[in-house]
Amino acid sequence: KVWEDPWIPTIPARPAVPMAPVMHPNMRVSDLIDQIGKDWDVGLLENYVNPEDIPLIRSLAISSSHRRDTFCWSYTRNGQYSVKSGYWTAEAQEILEPTWTLSATPTSPEIFPLPSVYANMDYLFWRKNSIIEPEQDRDLFPWIIWYIWKGRNDKLFKGIDRDPLELVRYAESECQAWFDANEVAQPMVQENNITNPQVISLGNICLLDGSWTSYANFSGLGWVWMDNTGNTQLMGMKNLPRRESALHSEVEAL
């Protein structure tokens, strides 16, 4: 809904501000779109929305194929949620401590022999060394615990269910890859063959770019076609209402 849901691209996102007391409280964002031209209906925006919000709304590109909208996280450049950005936001908004006061996620008593988390961690990280030879120990537990934690965050913040068996197998492969990468390889003696450098020919290339500033009303696009000798054959430029970010302008240039 236009006046209730956080869809205006500010940080953090917020609902739109009306021109006057809300005339249509149930108005949806799709009502502000010209379904024929697949663009924002500027007339409706000017009639209902505060003028300061109109450039922000017009910076949102509309899908020409009417793809379903998805959630976007404002605190990363790609719009995807990450645990690091979540912790940063929680600390910045002083909600981290109240979050940690919540009760822990319950676990089955059969999973570990003791109800104490610290006793079980003590076994996994230290006491197992008296059972397993250190040379044969790949110390898989940190990887498993880490990917359990990531799976838990995917469930809570993205609604994604991870298959437990696949999670363990992936942790095993990551552990093996880490140990393989840290094995000391014997240095190989290579003959010093002096060869002439090869000149790479790119042939015809097309260069493009997009310009964007947070205070301008428009974004700029440009491209140039050059042949294999570096001479310009064709070029073009265009401007359009300012997009949401510099990355969006780069995509428009493509």
Summary of the structure (lengths in Angstrom):
residues: 254
radius of gyration: 27.6
end to end distance: 31.6
largest distance: 80.5
contacts: 505
relative contact order: 0.08
helix: 37%
strand: 13%
